[in-house]
Amino acid sequence: MAPNIMINKRMKMLTEDTAVTKESNWNPETEAFNKIPWDYFPPTFYTAENLQIKSGGRAIIMAGSDNVVRNNTIEVDGRTAVYLYGPRSLVEGNTFIVHMDPRDKAPLPAILKLRDADGSIIRNNRFIVKRSGLFRKKKEEPQAGINLLESKGVVIEGNVFEQVALPVRKDAASTTAESGNTSQGGR
């Protein structure tokens, strides 16, 4: 889900974990184009609720602000189930299951990925890794439950991580308030 055709085109141009910026008008002072954060307004208010989704790849991709992913069971063959772009998302009461298909070459593998997710809330979810018979290479990035990129003030509370190597991965620009999360059997 993305709010308009321009954002859909923009999403196709991006690699998953690169900076999300757009070129704006020429700036005569710097004699260059301005780079500004991707515009997530107006709010989109997309909602995925009470669904059972089984997918080979990403089950949900949403771009925009104030979106909700609630009370779903999402199972994917790959390493990433949901990717949300934009501030103030609410992700609660979900069960995410990934089967770690080695053909999924996603950088920074994580069950839930959020980018530019300032003020988002991730609570009371289950993140489960069910490994297939194939093992990952030792040099690969470890599987995370949640991956945050350029996301400030994200609340992560009451989540359960099962067989997840790294519950939360965040870049240097991201900040979180974490409480009540538990990890079971991570590798």
N, C-alpha and C positions, 0 to 999 in steps of 0.2 A: 504494500500500500504506500502510495506517495501522493502528495496533494495535487500535483499537476504535471503536465508533459515535460516541462523544463527540468523538474527535479528527477523524473524518470530518466531523462537523457543524462543528467549529471551523475546519477547513481551508476549507470552503465559505464561511464568514463572512469570512475574511481576504482582503484584497487582497494580491497576491503579495509586495510589498516593504514592507509596513507592520510595525510592531512586533508580535511574537508574544507577547501576554500574555493572562492570563485573570484575571477578577475572582475574588477569594477572599472569605472571610467578612468581615463588618463589623469594623472595628478601632475600638473605643471611644476609644482615645487620640487618633487623628487624625480621628475622626468621618467616616471614609470607608472605602470598600472598598480592600483591599490589591491592588496589582498585582504579580503574581509571574510569573516566566518560565514558559512552557509546560512542563508536566511530560512529559519524554521517557522516563520510567521506568514499568514495567520495560523493560530492553533488548528490542528487537524481533528483531535478528539477521536481517533480511530480506536475501536474496541474489538478485541478477540476474546470471547468469554464462553465458558462452558463447552469447549470443543475437544474432540479427540482427533488428533492429527498424527498420521504416520507418513513419513516422507523419506525419500532417498537422500535429499539435500536439505537446505534450509526450509523450515516449515513456515516461519513468519519473518518477513522483512518489512519494517515500517519506517517511514521517514516523516518527520513532522513533530509537533510538540503536543504535550498533554494526552498521550496515548495510553491505553490500558491493555494489559495481557493478564487475564484473571481466570483462575479455576479451570485450567486446561490440562490435558494430558498430551504431551508432545513427544513423539518418539521418532528419531531420525537415524539413518544408517551412518551418517558422517560424524563430524566432531562438533558442529555448531547447529543448534536447533533454532535459535531466534537471534536476530540482529535488529536493534532499534537505533535509529538516528534521531536525535533531538532531545530537548529538555523536558523535564517534568513527566517522565513516564512512570507508570505504576505497574509493577510486575508482582503479583501476589497469588498465593494459593495454587501454584502450578506444580506439576510433576514433569520434569524434563528428563528424557532418557536418550543417551547417545550410544551407538554401537561401535564407534571408532573405526569406521571403514578406512583403511590405509590409502585409498584412492582420493580421499578428501585431503587436499594439500593446503588447506587454509592456513595462512600465517597466524601465529598466536592463537592456537586452537582453544576455544572456550565454548561451553554449552550456551551461555547467554552473553552476547556482546552488546555493549552500549557505547555510542560515540556522541560527543557533545550533549551529554545527558545530565546537565546541571539540574540539581534539585529532584532527581529521580528517587523512587523508593522501590526496593527489592526486598520483599518480606514473605516469610512463611511458605517458601518453595522447597521442593526436593530436586536435587541435581544428582543424577545417577549415571555412572559410566558402566556399561556392560561391554566388556572387551570381547571381540571375536577371537577366533583361534590364532589370528596373526598378531604379533607383538610389534609395537612401534620401535623405530630405530632410536638408539640411545641419544643421538645428537639432536633429535627433534625437540622443539619447545614443549614443556610439559602441558598436559591437558588441564585447563582451568575450568572452574565452575562459572565464574563471572569474569569478563574482561572489560575494563573501563579505559576509554581513550578520551582525553580532553574533557573530562567530566568532573565537575566540582560539586561538593555538598551532597553526595549520593548516600542515602541511608540503606544499609544492608543489615537486616535483622531477622532472627528466627528461622534461618534457612538451614537445611540439612544437606550435607555433601557426602555422597556415598561413592567410594572408589575414585574420588577426584584427587589428582595429584596436588593441585594448588587451588584452594577455594576461591580466592580473589586475586586477580592480577590487575595492576593499574599502572599507567604511565606516570611520569613525574608531574604532569599537570593535573592529575586527578586526585580528589580528596574524598574520604569516606568517613562515616560514623557507623561503626560495626558493633552489634551486640547480639547475644543469644544464638549465634550460629554454631553448629556442631559438624564435625567431620568424622566419618566412619570409614576406615580401611583405605585411605588414599595411598597411592604409590608414588 
